């Protein structure tokens, strides 16, 4: 390496040094420390004691861990596809040249700027089984069905019935589709108009243009939002924590029958409620491996389905 090349490398490292320092301090070191503490019995208040793979053996036989993992995966399976479909649908609608388009875009985007704690408090009220606006809106419709069919349908008790808690959380998550919607809109703005003009000359209809032109052109944006959505959904913590933590009659922040106990919540409980930091680090390592494996799997499956350029 010549002196000029070494000087150029030094200048480059100098410019990226803030990012490198931040990466080492806030990403690399915590990951390594978590891996080390996962092999110890560590209560934070005392020195860690090395126990090898003991924490991981306990995880295999921990039914609460498996329930938290299944709750997390079920919620992700429900939330990620629905959020992707709704965000795509809104972006396509708001891409049409209609009067007041900018106002509509702003209205759909603004809820995504609401802090998660505020969102949880608002939806805790909306999903109230007795006074919530969602059940109040559903009541007349269900009464009509009951009158016609003679059934006894009633609005669900979202926060107290284990069968509906995750569905309520999925509904609350739809408020955040504004960010993904804006990304899809950016992709639609870059779509070459020539493709649509050629398709119209060939007699293609709306649905043909949607599935043959629009969605393939949006595939890189869908892929990005899908990856970020999966990672964010699997790490859900703040919204269920706030929604469940102060609700009367609910089993703590876990919800009825632990139906709202997610992996991030279980890590928090072990680390800061039970002071079992070593066990919490072991859960974090397993969770990291699961998220990484799912991400790599999606990347592999999307190689032939994502069209660039």
C-alpha positions in Angstrom: 0.0 0.0 0.0 1.4 3.3 -1.1 1.7 6.4 1.2 -1.1 8.1 -0.8 -3.4 5.1 -0.3 -2.7 4.9 3.4 -3.4 8.6 3.7 -6.7 8.1 1.8 -7.6 5.2 4.1 -6.9 7.3 7.2 -9.1 10.1 6.0 -11.9 7.6 5.2 -11.6 6.0 8.7 -11.6 9.5 10.2 -14.9 10.4 8.5 -16.6 7.2 9.4 -15.2 7.1 13.0 -18.3 8.5 14.6 -20.4 5.7 13.2 -17.7 3.1 14.1 -17.5 4.3 17.7 -21.3 4.3 18.0 -21.5 0.8 16.5 -18.9 -0.6 18.9 -20.4 1.0 21.9 -24.1 0.5 21.2 -24.2 -2.6 19.1 -21.1 -4.8 19.1 -20.3 -4.5 22.8 -23.9 -5.1 24.1 -24.1 -8.2 21.8 -20.9 -9.6 23.0 -21.8 -8.8 26.7 -25.2 -10.5 26.2 -23.5 -13.6 24.9 -21.1 -13.7 27.8 -23.8 -13.1 30.5 -26.0 -15.7 29.0 -23.5 -18.3 30.3 -23.7 -17.0 33.8 -26.0 -16.7 36.8 -26.2 -13.0 37.1 -28.6 -10.9 39.2 -27.0 -7.5 38.4 -26.6 -6.8 42.1 -23.9 -9.5 42.5 -21.0 -10.8 40.4 -21.9 -13.1 37.6 -21.2 -16.8 38.2 -20.3 -19.0 35.2 -22.8 -21.9 34.7 -22.1 -22.8 31.1 -25.2 -23.7 29.1 -27.4 -24.0 32.2 -29.7 -21.1 31.1 -30.2 -22.6 27.7 -31.1 -25.9 29.2 -33.7 -24.2 31.4 -35.2 -22.5 28.4 -35.9 -25.8 26.7 -38.2 -26.8 29.6 -39.6 -23.4 30.3 -43.3 -23.4 29.3 -43.7 -19.6 29.7 -40.8 -19.0 27.3 -42.5 -21.2 24.6 -45.8 -19.5 25.2 -44.2 -16.1 24.8 -42.4 -17.3 21.6 -45.7 -18.6 20.2 -47.5 -15.4 21.1 -44.8 -13.4 19.3 -44.9 -15.5 16.2 -48.7 -15.6 16.0 -48.9 -11.9 16.3 -46.2 -11.4 13.6 -48.1 -13.8 11.3 -51.3 -11.7 11.8 -49.8 -8.2 11.8 -47.1 -8.2 9.1 -49.2 -9.3 6.1 -52.2 -7.1 7.1 -50.0 -4.1 7.6 -48.3 -4.7 4.2 -51.6 -5.1 2.4 -53.2 -2.0 4.0 -50.1 0.2 3.4 -49.9 -1.0 -0.3 -53.6 -0.4 -0.8 -53.5 3.1 0.7 -50.4 4.0 -1.4 -52.1 2.9 -4.6 -55.3 4.8 -3.8 -53.4 8.0 -2.8 -51.3 7.8 -6.0 -54.3 8.7 -8.1 -54.5 12.3 -9.3 -57.5 13.4 -7.2 -58.4 16.7 -5.6 -57.0 17.1 -2.1 -54.5 14.2 -2.5 -51.9 16.0 -0.3 -54.4 16.4 2.5 -55.4 12.7 2.3 -51.8 11.6 2.4 -51.2 13.8 5.4 -54.2 12.4 7.2 -53.1 8.8 6.7 -49.5 9.6 7.6 -50.0 11.6 10.8 -51.1 8.7 13.0 -47.8 7.0 12.4 -46.0 9.9 14.2 -47.9 9.3 17.4 -45.6 8.1 20.2 -46.2 4.4 21.1 -47.2 5.2 24.7 -49.8 7.6 23.5 -51.0 5.1 20.9 -51.4 2.4 23.5 -53.4 4.7 25.8 -55.7 5.8 23.0 -56.3 2.2 21.9 -56.8 1.0 25.4 -59.7 3.3 25.5 -60.9 2.4 22.0 -60.8 -1.3 22.8 -62.6 -1.0 26.1 -65.2 -3.8 26.2 -68.0 -1.6 27.7 -67.3 2.0 26.7 -64.9 1.6 23.8 -65.8 3.3 20.5 -65.0 0.2 18.4 -67.6 -1.9 20.3 -70.1 1.0 20.3 -69.7 1.1 16.5 -70.1 -2.7 16.2 -73.1 -2.9 18.5 -75.9 -1.8 16.0 -74.5 -4.0 13.3 -74.4 -7.1 15.6 -77.9 -6.3 16.8 -79.2 -6.3 13.2 -77.6 -9.7 12.6 -79.0 -11.0 15.9 -82.5 -9.8 14.8 -82.2 -11.5 11.4 -80.6 -14.7 12.3 -81.6 -15.1 15.9 -78.0 -15.3 17.1 -76.6 -13.9 20.4 -73.5 -12.2 19.0 -71.9 -9.5 21.3 -69.0 -7.2 20.8 -65.7 -8.8 21.9 -64.1 -7.9 25.2 -60.8 -7.1 23.5 -58.6 -6.6 26.6 -60.0 -9.3 28.9 -60.6 -12.2 26.5 -57.5 -14.1 25.5 -59.1 -14.9 22.1 -59.2 -11.3 21.1 -56.2 -9.6 22.7 -53.9 -10.2 19.8 -56.5 -9.1 17.3 -56.9 -5.9 19.2 -53.2 -5.3 19.1 -53.2 -5.9 15.4 -55.9 -3.2 15.0 -53.8 -0.8 17.0 -50.8 -1.5 14.8 -52.6 -0.4 11.7 -52.2 3.1 12.9 -48.5 2.9 12.1 -48.9 2.0 8.4 -48.2 5.6 7.4 -44.5 5.1 7.2 -44.7 2.1 4.9 -47.3 3.9 2.8 -45.0 6.8 2.2 -42.2 4.4 1.0 -44.6 2.8 -1.4 -45.7 6.1 -2.6 -42.1 7.0 -3.4 -41.8 3.8 -5.3 -45.0 4.5 -7.3 -43.7 8.0 -8.2 -40.6 6.4 -9.8 -42.5 3.9 -11.8 -42.0 4.6 -15.6 -45.2 5.9 -17.1 -44.3 4.2 -20.4 -45.1 0.8 -18.9 -48.6 1.8 -18.2 -49.1 3.5 -21.5 -47.9 0.4 -23.4 -50.2 -1.8 -21.2 -53.2 0.5 -22.0 -52.4 0.2 -25.7 -52.5 -3.6 -25.4 -55.9 -3.3 -23.7 -54.8 -4.2 -20.1 -57.2 -3.4 -17.4 -56.7 -2.0 -13.9 -56.1 -5.4 -12.2 -53.7 -6.6 -15.0 -51.7 -3.4 -14.6 -51.7 -3.8 -10.8 -50.4 -7.4 -10.8 -48.2 -7.2 -13.9 -46.6 -3.7 -13.5 -47.3 -2.0 -10.2 -46.6 -4.8 -7.7 -43.5 -6.0 -9.6 -42.1 -2.5 -9.6 -42.9 -2.1 -5.9 -41.3 -5.5 -5.0 -38.0 -3.9 -3.7 -40.0 -1.6 -1.5 -42.3 -4.4 -0.3 -39.2 -6.5 0.5 -37.7 -3.7 2.5 -40.9 -3.0 4.5 -41.4 -6.7 5.0 -38.0 -7.1 6.6 -38.4 -4.1 8.8 -41.9 -5.0 9.7 -40.9 -8.5 10.8 -38.0 -7.2 12.9 -40.2 -4.5 14.5 -43.2 -6.8 15.1 -41.1 -9.5 16.7 -39.7 -6.9 19.1 -43.0 -5.5 20.1 -43.0 -4.3 23.7 -44.2 -0.8 24.5 -47.8 -1.0 23.2 -48.9 -4.3 25.0 -46.9 -3.2 28.1 -48.8 0.0 28.4 -52.2 -1.5 27.3 -52.0 -4.4 29.8 -50.0 -2.9 32.6 -52.7 -0.7 34.1 -55.8 -2.5 33.1 -57.9 -3.7 36.1 -58.6 -7.4 36.3 -55.8 -8.4 33.9 -52.9 -10.6 35.0 -50.2 -7.9 35.0 -48.6 -7.0 31.7 -49.0 -10.5 30.4 -52.7 -10.1 29.7 -55.4 -12.8 30.3 -54.0 -16.3 30.2 -50.6 -14.7 29.3 -52.0 -14.0 25.8 -50.1 -10.7 25.6 -46.8 -12.1 26.9 -44.3 -11.5 24.1 -40.6 -12.4 24.0 -39.5 -8.8 24.6 -41.8 -8.6 27.6 -40.5 -11.9 29.0 -36.9 -10.6 28.6 -37.9 -7.5 30.5 -39.6 -9.4 33.3 -36.6 -11.7 33.9 -34.0 -8.9 33.7 -35.8 -6.2 35.8 -38.6 -7.8 37.7 -36.9 -11.2 38.7 -33.3 -9.8 38.5 -32.3 -12.9 36.5 -30.1 -11.1 34.0 -28.3 -14.2 32.9 -31.5 -15.9 31.9 -32.8 -12.8 30.2 -29.5 -12.7 28.1 -30.0 -16.3 27.1 -33.5 -15.5 25.9 -32.1 -12.5 24.0 -29.5 -14.7 22.3 -32.1 -17.3 21.2 -34.4 -14.5 20.0 -31.6 -12.9 18.1 -30.9 -16.2 16.3 -34.6 -16.6 15.5 -34.9 -13.1 14.0 -31.6 -13.5 12.1 -32.7 -16.9 10.7 -36.1 -15.5 9.6 -34.5 -12.5 7.9 -32.0 -14.7 6.0 -34.9 -17.0 5.0 -36.9 -14.2 3.6 -33.9 -12.8 1.8 -33.3 -16.2 0.2 -36.9 -16.7 -0.8 -37.2 -13.3 -2.3 -34.2 -13.6 -4.6 -36.3 -14.4 -7.7 -39.3 -12.4 -6.6 -37.8 -9.0 -6.1 -37.3 -7.0 -9.4 -34.7 -4.2 -9.3 -34.7 -1.7 -12.1 
